[in-house]
């Protein structure tokens, strides 16, 4: 059974301007008998070393397959790049190979040793893969190489390099950890606490970096910048760190991805942390994370305005909560206000006439117990499902208005199939799993996800068939690549099922599918087909606008007009605008899930540090 047998459609809707990024064919070349992965790795590394020593970009390029990939995150340029096919790789190496000093095999752990791996679900695409250490003119990094055997020659299918540290600015961890105070010197410890408390007030000085938003993105980036020695202040309008989760009062809200995928840098979750953490548990962890890592966070503070001085390369940023207003002059502003921007609330005739509660999901604080009240949730992604379930469990008659289609995967399939190979109890350390995952060119990753989606559709078949019978429309994502690429290229349109699907199947949550709303009535909604559904409460779980919309609110039209769109993928399969130059000097976007924030925060922190130290240009 596959997706076609269930008649599940694709849904190729993408973020405006986002590239299509078609899936790349996975190599199916047979490996030789009795192949020695270590010898294959040694041979190719020796040849790469010869090319680097002589700066022979053409020779290096010809070690790749004609349809191979080079993925470079900050090693050869101050950008995130993926080059596909030999011609593009050769041009890139010709321009940038001079920055590369060496690539060697990383055999520092057993799981890093060269080995045969399969790229696909069915075992038809096998490669020799191995970790590498990379040295450039300015820093050191890690990499991953995948080799195939074609026409009796070993060739590079995909080579990845990622900068991890800048020379002279290495992270002070491990053997470089700071000593701290002397034993018994309580006065020095007390003075350190006082100095820290005073330092966080920013009296008579300005932070180098102003991060707007104390969710996972803002906190993780602040931790990265702090360990690099960059003075960073985080502001957030909520009363407490973690309130962006804590204040969502509906108890059904839990992380939909498993703990192994969600660790935070420098402070991974403990071994007895639940697989799917509750919102309050995560909120308290965020608060503790900021406290123990001594991050400078001002709560009850929002960015009111920001203007840029190109001559001094500084911002004038006004922050405040109405009663208290401060003017700061940071050199960089990082927008970490979540995945998206301003809530997307459709303008529908009659909204002011509704007699009950009506609003966007971002303002939903939880349903109050009742008997017999009616609710409509407009939208069928994660938030829409969680809110609909909360209404149902508090005694409401609930209808979900689903306008298009939704990609559905159960949390069990997400944990046990989609992520299990890299993120599970017996998988490699999450840092190495991150390297394996993000070393994959997006086009190759999409091909993998197409196959994995076929497997998860089979496993979730009973649920998907039940949803179809209930009138709920299910899709298999963009190019049949399932949930991940729905997230990567569209930013929504999916639900990781943690229980709401069965309520829909059982008829406990009604579905109104495929009809636009014509009008909001005083007591409900009128749809395009002329039908009416009555309601006492209406929640629009209709997503958010692009992050530029929030930037426009916080800064000015002049700043926002220079910014690039965020999210979606560019023609190379890299993220648009995120964790890289935004289009406006000194302004950066930071966001995404815990897993994305954990990995890409390093990319962003290193770019900012390089600018601060004069290693990279400001624009």
N, C-alpha and C positions, 0 to 999 in steps of 0.2 A: 504494500500500500504506500502511496506517496501523496504529495500535495495535490497532484492532478486528479487522483482518484476521489479526492474529497471535493474537487471542483473549487479549490480556494484560489481566488484571483491574486495577481500581483497588485501592488499599489505603489506606483513610481513617483508619487508626489514628493518633491524635494524642497528644501529651503530655496527661496528665490535666488537665482544666480549660482546655486551649488552645482558643481559638475556631475555628470552622470557616473563616471568611473566604472566602466564595464568590467565584469569579472575577467581575470586573466586565466588562460589555460594552465592547469597544473601539469608539470612534467610527468610523463609516464615512462621514461627511459628505464630500461632494466639495469640493475647494478651487476657488476661482475661477480662471479662466484668467489667465495672466500675473500671478500673485500676486507681490507684492513683500514678502518676509519682513521686511526691515528696516523698511518702512513699517508693517506690521502690528504689529511690536514697538513702534515709536515711538508709535503711536496708543494702544495699550493701556497703555503706561507713563505716558503723559500723563494718561490717565483715572484710573489708579491714584494718580498724584501728587495730582490734585485731591481724591480721596477722603481721602488721608492728611492733606493740608493742612487739610481741614475736619473731620477725624475722622468721616467719614461711613461708618460700617460697613455701613449698608444699601446705599448706593450701591456700595461696594466689592464686597459680596456679589453684587450683580446683574450684575457683570462675569463671573461664573462661569456655566457651564452648570447647569441644574437638577440634573444628576447629576454635577457636577464634584467636584474634590477640592482640599483645602488641607492640605498636609503641613508641619508646623512642628516643627523641631528646635531648641528653646531660644531662638528669636527673640522670640516673643510670650508664652511662659511657660517656667518652668524644668522642662520635661518634653518628652517625645517624643510628638507627637500627630498623628493623621491624621483629618481631618473629611471625611465623605462627604455629599454633597447640600447644596443651598443652605440649607436650614433650619438644619442643624448648623453650617455655615460662618458663617451670620449670627450665631448665638448666640455662637460663639467670638470672632468679630471684635468684637462689641459689648462683650465682657468685656475683650479684650486689645489692641485696635487702638491704644490710647493709648500702648503701648510702642514703636510703629513710627514711624520718622522719614522714611525714604525707601526706594524701590526704583528702581534705574536699570539700564539695559542694560550688560552687561559686554562690550565689544568689544576687550578687551586682547590677544586672540590671534585669528588667522583662524578657527580651528575653533570659537570661541565666538560668532561672528557669527550673527544670526538666519538660520535656514535651514529648509527643508522636510525633515522626518524621517518615517519610517514607524514606527508602533508595533508592527506585526504582521509575521509572516513573509511574507505573501502580497502586501503592498503595498496592501491595501484600507483601511488605517487610517493616514491621513497627517495630520500636524500641523505647525504652525510652532512650532519650539522655539528657545529662546535662554537664555543664561546671564544672571544678574542679580547686581548688588551690592546688599546690604541694609544699612541703617543703623538701629539701634534706640537706645533711650535709654541702654543699657549697653554696646553693642558693635557690631561689624560682622560681616557674614557674606556668604554667597553663596547663590544660588538658581537655580532653573530653572523656566521657564514653558512650558507646552504649550498652544497655541491651536488651536481648530477653528472652522470656518465653518458656522454653522447658522442657518437662516431669515434668510439675507442679512446676518447680523451675526457679527463675530468675538467668540468667547467663550473664557474660560479653561476648559480641560478639567482641568488640574492645575497648581497653583502650589506650589512648594517653597521654603522658607527654612531655612537652617542657620547658626547662630552659629559664627563662626570665631575671633574674638578679643574680649576685653573691653577697653573703653576705659581707657587708663592702664596696662594690663597686656599689651601686645602682645608677641608672641614676638620675642626678640632675634635675628632672622635677617635675611639680606639686608643692606640698608643699615643695619640696627640691630645687626649682629653685634658682639660684644665685640672690643676691640682686642687683648687678651691681653698678654703681657709685652713689654717693649721689646727691640729687637734687641741681642744681646750681653749682656743682663742675666741671666747664668746663675744668679746667687744668687737673684734673684727667682723664676725658674722652679723652682729647687730648693725654695724656700720654699713655693711653690704646691703642689708635689707633697706635701711634708710636711704642709701644712695639710689637703690633701684626704684623705690617709691617716688623719690624726688625726680629721678630721670624720666619716669613715665608721665610726669606732669608737663613736660616740654615748656618749662618757664625759661624764657630768654634764648630759646633755640628752636629749630624746626627739624622735623624728621626728614630724612632723605627720601623716604618712600611713604606715601599715604595710601593705604589699602582701604577701599570702601566695601564693607561687608565682612562679618565675622562668622560666616558659615564655613563649611569644610574647605572651600577654595581659599578664602582669605586667611584662615588660621594656618593651613598647611604651607602656603606661600610665605607667611610671616615667619614660620619656623625655619624654612629654608634660608630666608634672607638674614635672619638673626645669626644663624650658625656661620654665615659668610661675613659677618661683621658689619652688616648694613643697618643703620638706624631706621626702624620701621614702626609706624603707628597704624593700628587698625581701628576704624570707627564703625559703629553699627547703631541703628536707631532703636533697637530693642533694649529693654532694661537689663537683660542678662545675656551673656554668651550662651548660645544654644537655644535661645528663644525662637529662632526661625523653625526649629522642630518642636520645642516644648509647647509653644502656644497653639499648636494645632491640636485641639482638644479631642478629636475623634480617636478613640483608643485603638482602632483597627490599624492605625498607621505604624508600619514596621518597615525596616529595610527589606527590599524585595530581592536583593542579591546577598550571597552568603558571606560570612565573616572573612573567609580566606581571600576574598576579592576586595575587601573593604579596609584593610589595615591602613593606618596613618603613619607617615614617616617619623622616625625617632621614638615613637611610642606605639608599637603594635598592640592590638587587643590581647588580653590574657587568654591562656589556654582554655579557660572555662567560660569564655564569652559565648553567648548563644549564637547559633548559626544565623538566625534572623533577629537582629536587635530591635527593640521597641524604640519609638521616637524619644521617650523620656530618658531611656538609658543612653542613647546616643547624645542627646542634649547635655546630659551631665558629664559625659566623657569629653565633649568639646570644651566645657567650662574648666574641667580639670586639666585638659591639654594646654589651654592658654595659661593657666596658673602655674603648672609645674615647669613648663618651658619658658616661663617668665616673658610672655609676649605682652607688648604694650597694646592694650585694648581700651578704647573709650566707648562705653555703651551710652545709650540715650543721645547719640550724636549722629547726625546725617550730614552729607555733603550738600550744602545749599547753593554754592556756585563755585566755578573755577575758571580762571582765565590764564592764558599762557603768554609768557614773555620770551620771545624767541632770541632776544639779545643776551639775556642772562640764563636762558634755558631753565627757568623755574616757573612753577605754578603759584598763583595766588588763590588759595582755597579757603572758602568760608565754611566753617562747620559749626553746627549748633543744634539745640533742641528747642529753640524759641526763647528760653530764658537766658541761656548761656551761649554766647557766640564767640568763636575764636577764629583768627586769621592765621593760616599756616602757609609756608612757602616751601613745599617739597620740590624735589627735582623730578619725581615720577609720581603718577597716580595710577593705581591699579584698580580697575572695576571688577570686584568679586561679588556681584550682587545676585548670583544665581545663574542658572543655565540661560535664562532669557532676560527680557527687559520688562517693559510696562505690560501689565495684564491686558490681554486681548479680549475686550468686552464688545460684542457686536452691538451696533446701533440698530435697535429694532423699535419700530413704532409702538408706542403705548407703554414703554417701560416705566414711565412715571405714574401710570395709572394703577399698577399692581398694588393690591391692598395688603399682601403679606410681605414676607422677607424675600429680598431679591439681591443677588450680588455675585461677585466672582469667587472662584474657589480659593484664591489667595486670602480672602477675608473669612473663610468658613472656619469657625472655631469649634464645631461639633454640634450635633443635634441634641435637643432636649427630649427626655422621655415623654411620650405622648401615646394616645390611643386614637387612631383613625385619621390623623392629619395626613395630608397628601404633599408629596415633594416630587419635583422634576429636576433631574440632573442633566444638563445639556453638555454632552461630551462623554467620550467612552475610552479614555486612556487611564493611566494609573490613578490620577487624582479623582477622576469621575467615578471609577469603580470603588475606590476607598470611601468616598463620600456617600455613594448610593448604599453601600453596605452599612455605613454608620446610621443613615436614616432608617433603613430596614430594621436594624437591631434596636433602634429606639422607638419602634412601634409605628412608623410611617408606612403608608402605601406609596411605593416609589416607582417612578418611571424614568428610565434612562433614554434620552434622545440621542440616537447615534446617527450622525449625518452621512458619514462615508463608511469606511471599514477600518477594522482594528487588527493589528497583529497580536496574537495571543500565544504565550508560552507559560506553562506552569512553573512555579518556583522550584519544584522538584526537578523538572527537566533542565532548568537553568543551572541548578547546582550540580546535578548528577551527570549531565551530558554536555551542555554548552561550555561549562567552566571547569569540569572535574579534572581534566588532564593537567591543567596548570594551577588551579586554585581549589585544593581539597586538603584533607588531613594528611595525605601522604605525598603531596606535590612538592616541588622544590621551594626554597625560600621565595617569598613573594617578589623580592627584588629581581631574582633571576627569572621568575615567571613573567614579570613585567617585560624584561628584556626580550624574551622569546616572543611574547605576544606583540609588542609594538615594533619589533624588528620586521614584522611581516608587512610587505607593501599592501596598501589597501585593496588593490585589485586581486591580489592573491588571497588575502583574508576574506574577501567577498566570496571567492570560489569555495573556500572552506565552509563558510557560513551557509551557502546554498545547500551543500551536502548535509551539514548538521541540522538545518531546518527540515530537511526530508525526514531525518531520524526523529526529531522532536514532534513533528506532526503525527508520525505513527504512534509515538508514545502517548500523545495527548488526544488521540483520535476520538475517544468517547466524549471528551469534553467539547471538542470542536464540532462534532456532529450534533451534540446536544444544543450548543449555541446556535447552530444553523436552524435547527428545528424551532428554537425559541424566537427566531426572527432577527438574531444578531448576526451581522455580516463580518466574517473573519477573512483576513488576507495573509499572504506569506511574505509581505514586505516588498522592498525595492529589489527588482531582479530576482525575486524568490529567495533573498538572502536573510530573511527573518528579522528578528528584533534588533540586533546590533546595528545593522545598517539603516533601519528605520530611525534609530536614535542618532547615528552618525550623520545621516544625510537629510533627515527631516526634523529631528529634534522632538518627535512625538509620534502619535499614531500607534501606540503599543500598550499592552498591559501584561505585567508579570503576575500571573494568577496566584493569589494567596487566599482564595476562597470565594470571591464574588461571582465567579463564573457559574458555580453550582447553584447559587441563588437565582441567577437568570434562567438557567436550565429548568429549575423547579418552578418557575413562574412566580417566585417571591419578589423579584424585581422585574417590572414590565419593560418592554422595549418598544420605542417608536423609531423606526429605521428609515433613513433615506429621504426624509422630508425636511426642507428648510422651514424655519419659523417665519410666519407671515406677520404676526402681530402678538404683542403681549396684552392680554386682556386683564381686567381687574381681578379675575379669579382663575387665571391659568394662561395657556398658550394656544394660539390658533396656528395650525400648520398649513403648508402650501396645498395639501390635498383637501383642505376644507375641514379636517377633523379638529377637535378641541380636546385638550386634556386639562382637567381642573387641578389646581395646586394651591397650597397654603405657603409653600416656600419654593423658590427656584434658585438653583446654583448653576452658574455658567462655568463649567470646567473646560474652558475653551482656549487654554494655553496662554502664551505670552508673545509679545512682539520681539523683534531682534534686539540684542543688547544695545544697539545704537540708540534705540528709543529711550532707554534709561539714561544713557550718556547725555542725550539732549536735555533731559530734565535736570540732570545734576550739574551740567556745565553750561553750555551755550550752543546755539545753532552753529556758530563759527567753528567750534571744536568738533561737534558731531558731524558736520559736513565733510570734514577731512578724514573721518574714521571709515575704515572698511567694515563691511558686514562681518558678523561673527557667526560661527557654526556652519555646518555643511562642509563639503570637501572641495578643494580646488582641483584643477586639471591633473595634478600629480598625485591626488589622493591624500594630500595633507590638509590639516584643519585650516579653514579660512579665519584669519584674524586672531585666533586663540593662541595664547602662549608664544606669540611672535609679534613682530611690529604691526601695530594696528592701523597705520596710515597717518597718525598724528604723533609727533615726537613726544616722548615722555609719558605716553598714555598706553596702557596695556590692559588686555582682557584676561581674566582668570576665572575659570568655572569648571563645571562638569561634576560627574559622580566622584565618589571617594577614590575609586581606582584611577580615573583619569587625572584627578587633582594630584594624587600621590606621584604619578609618573611625570606628568608634564610640568608640575611646579618646579622641578629641577631645571628643566629647559628654560623656563622663564627667569628663575632666580639667577642662573648663570649669565643670561643675556644682560640682565640689569647690572650684575656685578661687573661684567666686562665693560659696559658703558661707563660705570662709575670709576673704573680703574684706567680708562683711556685705551682699552684693548679693542673696543668696538665703537663705531661712530654713533652719535646720538640719533641720527636719522638714517 
